[in-house]
Amino acid sequence: MDRARKTAIARTAEASYPCTAPFDPSEPVPEYPWEGCLQIPPNHAYSAVRNALSALGMDAGRYGTPSWNPLGDVVRSGDVVLVKPNLVCEAREGDHDQWEQIVTSASVVRAVLDYVLIALGGRGRIVVADSPQTDSDFDLTVERTGLRETVRELRRRSGVPVELIDLRTERWIVQGGVCSGSEKLPGDPEGVSRIDLGGRSHFAGSPGTSPFYGASYDSDTTNINHSEGRHVYEICGTALAADVIINIPKLKTHKKSGMTGCLKGMVGLAGDKNLLPHYRFGSPSTGGDQYPDGRRGGCLENAVVRGAKRFMLGGGPAARAVVRMLRPLGYGLFGSTREVVRSGNWCGNDTIWRMVLDLAAIITYCDRDGTILDRPARRFFNVADGIVGGEGNGPLDADPVSSGMIVAGESPLVVDAVSAAAMGMNPLSLRLIRGGFDSRWNFAPCPPEEVLTVVEPGGGVTGLSSVPTVFRFERHFGWREGFGGG
């Protein structure tokens, strides 16, 4: 528990990433396993990951020697290791040429993979995987970021199986903001498991009464699986089969949860995303959290949009074409999503944090057969990529932030809490973080006031309230003070 309450923040000399895969380090280090494989341009990402591991005191007695194995207490020889970056989509929403602030940099993944390979000692298996946004182009994401080439090269050098997997079973074809069709994908080779948390769900006792909206036009499926005491989720088998999960999220603001990091990234390990409640229809006074009370036109918009989604669900391609043509008219009437709170995109969202913590409970405590244990079923480590983060209208339309930081530690909750503080937020004002510390699932290795943070270079601080702001991220407008965002 003492080790799990410790987190390190490492700063880069420059807030930038190297451009050429496979992103070898630019200077030799004693433990580096690939002699002679160095790159000339500076690789600040590799150095920051290494510095964070050192600051945590991992395998401190052998630091600076060829036998340094910082992940040796987390990853064991022969393990199956799931490395989970954020590969949500191939580019910023509306700007095909920007992606550094949207997805995890492959250069950060590369540095982590080297230390995983050292810990495996030639035995075991690595799976780099995500289930990104349903309409995203996974192949383009891993090509343009250099991740595919990095995985291919490390597999060649090490002889250890290193796989790269898109966990989705389908990809949506979206035209004009409307889904017009889909294509089948292979999905997770380990299959999926359906797990019902029942009364142990974070939705048990929730004050909300309105129906849920999930991830597609078919909200009936969402509500069937989250009603009458059921809280059913579909989890990718690769996650449940792993001995170790290493989260490598991109640090960004998030319109529904405030920020996205290790915990929110677990959505990428869910199978059917439509089983994930994202918000409840309506305003708080009607039992929902879709938008604040008093939002002008909210009830009318809700009725129109729900009707349009039912129309598309039952009307096929012709209905979707009609809605696609009318969509600009709707934005003209009700306002742009950049200006109007809708779809649970505000600090009053009381749904998303419960869903995320339910996923965290399953992924932490369920064994590969889907049985809920009374102890963690696997080990975790987390390296959050904030070298170039995302602020404002995150997670998909975020502006780049050159914060130059890597945040690392064993507890997903603690790393998220420290990351939020380093981003200039009050971590405990975020329902996801506060709920994680209060959860019956024992996500927290210690109370907030006992969290230890090493700020590299420099010293350590105790307590979340003492974590320094590294770079103040601009929040999504639905999370500012006018909406009670704190």
TAPE-V594384 format. One record per backbone hydrogen bond with DSSP energy under -1.0 kcal/mol. NH is the residue of the N-H (numbers start at 1). CO is the residue of the C=O. Records with the same first field share a line. If there is no record, write none. Layout:
NH = CO / CO
This chain:
5 = 1
6 = 3
7 = 452
8 = 408
9 = 454
10 = 406
12 = 404
16 = 14
23 = 20
32 = 29
37 = 34
38 = 36
39 = 25
47 = 43
48 = 44
49 = 45
50 = 46
51 = 47
52 = 48
53 = 49
54 = 50
55 = 51
56 = 52
57 = 54
58 = 53
60 = 57
62 = 59
63 = 60
65 = 62
68 = 65
72 = 69
74 = 71
75 = 71
78 = 123
79 = 76
81 = 125
82 = 244
83 = 127
84 = 246
92 = 98
93 = 396
95 = 92
98 = 95
102 = 99
103 = 99
104 = 86
109 = 105
110 = 106
111 = 107
112 = 108
113 = 109
114 = 110
115 = 111
116 = 112
117 = 113
118 = 114
119 = 115
120 = 116
121 = 117
123 = 120
125 = 79
126 = 161
127 = 81
128 = 163
129 = 83
130 = 165
133 = 88
136 = 133
141 = 137
142 = 138
143 = 139
144 = 140
145 = 141
148 = 142
150 = 146
151 = 147
152 = 148
153 = 149
154 = 150
155 = 151
156 = 152
157 = 153
158 = 154
159 = 155
163 = 126
165 = 128
167 = 130
171 = 183
172 = 134
173 = 181
175 = 178
178 = 175
180 = 173
183 = 171
185 = 169
191 = 188
193 = 235
195 = 233
197 = 231
200 = 197
201 = 198
204 = 201
206 = 203
209 = 287
210 = 287
213 = 279
219 = 217
223 = 219
224 = 220
225 = 221
230 = 227
232 = 225
233 = 195
235 = 193
236 = 269
237 = 191
240 = 236
241 = 237
243 = 80
244 = 80
245 = 379
246 = 82
247 = 381
248 = 84
251 = 385
252 = 260
253 = 390
254 = 258
255 = 394
258 = 254
260 = 252
265 = 261
266 = 263
267 = 264
268 = 265
269 = 266
270 = 267
271 = 234
275 = 272
276 = 273
278 = 213
279 = 213
281 = 211
286 = 283
287 = 284
288 = 283
289 = 280
290 = 282
295 = 292
298 = 295
301 = 297
302 = 298
303 = 299
304 = 300
305 = 301
306 = 302
307 = 303
308 = 304
309 = 305
310 = 306
311 = 307
312 = 308
313 = 309
314 = 310
315 = 311
316 = 312
320 = 316
321 = 317
322 = 318
323 = 319
324 = 320
325 = 321
326 = 322
327 = 323
330 = 326
331 = 327
332 = 328
333 = 329
334 = 330
335 = 331
339 = 336
340 = 336
344 = 290
345 = 342
346 = 344
347 = 478
349 = 346
355 = 351
356 = 352
357 = 353
358 = 354
359 = 355
360 = 356
361 = 357
362 = 358
363 = 359
364 = 360
365 = 361
366 = 362
367 = 371
370 = 367
373 = 365
377 = 364
379 = 243
381 = 245
382 = 409
383 = 247
384 = 407
385 = 249
386 = 405
389 = 401
390 = 251
391 = 399
392 = 474
394 = 392
397 = 393
399 = 391
401 = 389
403 = 401
404 = 387
406 = 10
407 = 384
408 = 8
409 = 382
415 = 411
416 = 412
417 = 413
418 = 414
419 = 415
420 = 416
421 = 417
422 = 418
423 = 419
424 = 421
425 = 420
429 = 426
430 = 427
434 = 430
435 = 431
436 = 432
437 = 433
438 = 434
439 = 435
442 = 439
450 = 447
451 = 448
452 = 5
453 = 461
454 = 7
455 = 459
456 = 9
461 = 453
463 = 451
464 = 448
466 = 463
467 = 464
470 = 422
471 = 422
473 = 423
479 = 476
480 = 477
483 = 480
484 = 481
485 = 480
